[in-house]
Amino acid sequence: QVQLVESGGGLVQPGGSLRLSCAASGFTFGRYAMSWYRQSPGKERESVAAISTDGRTTTYADSVKGRFTISRDSPKKTVYLQMTSLKPEDAAVYYCNAGLRGGYSDCSNSKCYPPGSTFWGQGTQVTVSS
C-alpha cells in the first residue's frame, strides 16, 4: 500500500522556519522524483520544489528560491522541505508528491505501478501569522 505521510506543519511567525517531512512507503523510493506542492484557498496547487531520484538535482519555484531547501534521505525513505524566512504568502497546505521516473514499471510488494505513476500525500497545513 502506497503511503506518503507529511508532517511538520504548524503555525509560525513571519520570518520563522519550519521543516516538513514526508515519509514514503509501499514503492521503490529511489526510483521516484519527489516534489513538494502547496495550495492556498482559492488558488491552484503549485509546485514549490522538486528533487531528482538521486538527489543531485533540485528545482525551486522563484517565490521560494534562497529560502526553501528540498532534500531526501534514501535509507529513511523520507523527503524534507526546510523552509526559512517564511512569509504570510507561504501559508498553504503543503503536499508531498512522488513521480516514477524511467520507462519501467515499479513492482513493489506484489503490486506494479506503470511508468509515469504519481502519488500524493494528504497534506500538512502551514500557517504564517503574527
C-alpha positions as CSV (number, residue, x, y, z in Angstrom):
1,Q,0.0,0.0,0.0
2,V,1.5,3.3,-1.1
3,Q,1.7,5.9,1.6
4,L,3.1,9.4,1.7
5,V,2.8,10.9,5.2
6,E,3.6,14.5,5.6
7,S,4.4,16.1,9.0
8,G,6.0,19.2,10.4
9,G,3.4,21.8,9.5
10,G,2.1,24.3,12.0
11,L,1.8,27.9,13.0
12,V,4.9,30.1,12.6
13,Q,5.6,33.8,12.8
14,P,6.8,35.7,9.7
15,G,10.5,35.3,9.4
16,G,10.4,31.9,11.2
17,S,11.3,28.4,10.0
18,L,9.7,25.0,9.6
19,R,10.9,21.7,8.3
20,L,8.4,19.5,6.6
21,S,8.9,15.7,6.3
22,C,7.3,13.2,4.0
23,A,7.7,9.6,4.9
24,A,7.2,7.2,1.9
25,S,6.3,3.5,1.9
26,G,4.9,1.0,-0.5
27,F,7.0,1.8,-3.5
28,T,10.7,1.8,-4.6
29,F,11.6,5.2,-3.2
30,G,14.8,5.6,-5.2
31,R,13.0,5.4,-8.5
32,Y,10.8,8.4,-7.8
33,A,11.5,12.0,-8.1
34,M,10.0,13.8,-5.1
35,S,8.3,17.1,-5.0
36,W,6.5,19.5,-2.7
37,Y,3.4,21.4,-3.8
38,R,1.2,23.8,-2.0
39,Q,-2.3,25.1,-2.3
40,S,-3.9,28.0,-0.5
41,P,-7.6,28.8,-0.5
42,G,-8.9,30.0,-3.9
43,K,-5.6,29.2,-5.7
44,E,-4.4,26.3,-7.8
45,R,-2.0,23.8,-6.5
46,E,1.5,25.0,-7.3
47,S,4.9,23.3,-7.4
48,V,7.3,24.5,-4.8
49,A,10.4,22.3,-5.0
50,A,11.5,19.1,-6.6
51,I,14.4,16.7,-6.2
52,S,15.6,14.1,-8.6
53,T,15.8,10.4,-7.9
54,D,19.4,10.5,-7.0
55,G,19.1,13.8,-5.1
56,R,21.6,15.6,-7.2
57,T,19.2,17.9,-9.0
58,T,16.8,20.3,-7.3
59,T,14.5,22.9,-8.7
60,Y,12.5,25.6,-6.9
61,A,9.7,28.0,-7.6
62,D,11.0,31.5,-8.0
63,S,9.0,32.6,-5.0
64,V,10.9,30.3,-2.6
65,K,14.4,30.3,-4.1
66,G,17.0,31.0,-1.5
67,R,14.6,30.4,1.4
68,F,13.5,26.7,0.9
69,T,15.6,23.6,0.6
70,I,14.4,20.2,-0.5
71,S,16.4,17.1,0.4
72,R,15.9,13.4,0.5
73,D,17.2,10.6,2.7
74,S,17.0,7.3,0.8
75,P,17.7,4.9,3.8
76,K,14.8,6.6,5.6
77,K,12.7,6.9,2.5
78,T,11.9,10.5,3.5
79,V,11.9,13.8,1.7
80,Y,12.2,17.1,3.6
81,L,11.4,20.7,2.9
82,Q,13.3,23.1,5.0
83,M,11.6,26.5,5.0
84,T,13.2,29.6,6.3
85,S,12.3,33.3,6.3
86,L,8.7,32.4,6.0
87,K,6.2,34.9,4.7
88,P,2.4,35.2,5.1
89,E,2.1,34.3,1.4
90,D,3.8,30.9,2.1
91,A,0.8,29.9,4.1
92,A,-0.9,26.9,2.5
93,V,-1.5,23.2,2.7
94,Y,1.8,21.5,1.6
95,Y,1.6,18.2,-0.3
96,C,4.3,15.7,-1.0
97,N,4.3,14.1,-4.4
98,A,6.2,11.1,-5.8
99,G,6.7,10.6,-9.6
100,L,8.0,7.4,-11.1
101,R,10.9,8.1,-13.5
102,G,12.3,5.9,-16.2
103,G,10.5,3.7,-18.7
104,Y,9.9,0.7,-16.5
105,S,7.1,-0.2,-14.0
106,D,7.9,-0.2,-10.3
107,C,6.9,-3.6,-8.9
108,S,6.9,-3.4,-5.1
109,N,5.1,-5.5,-2.5
110,S,3.3,-7.6,-5.2
111,K,2.0,-4.6,-6.9
112,C,3.2,-2.9,-10.1
113,Y,2.9,0.7,-10.9
114,P,3.3,1.7,-14.5
115,P,5.7,4.3,-15.9
116,G,4.5,7.8,-15.0
117,S,2.8,6.8,-11.8
118,T,2.4,9.6,-9.3
119,F,1.3,9.5,-5.7
120,W,0.2,12.2,-3.3
121,G,0.2,12.7,0.4
122,Q,-2.7,14.0,2.4
123,G,-1.1,17.4,3.1
124,T,0.1,19.4,6.1
125,Q,-1.1,22.9,6.9
126,V,1.4,25.7,7.2
127,T,0.2,28.9,8.7
128,V,2.4,32.1,8.8
129,S,1.0,34.7,11.0
130,S,1.9,37.0,13.9
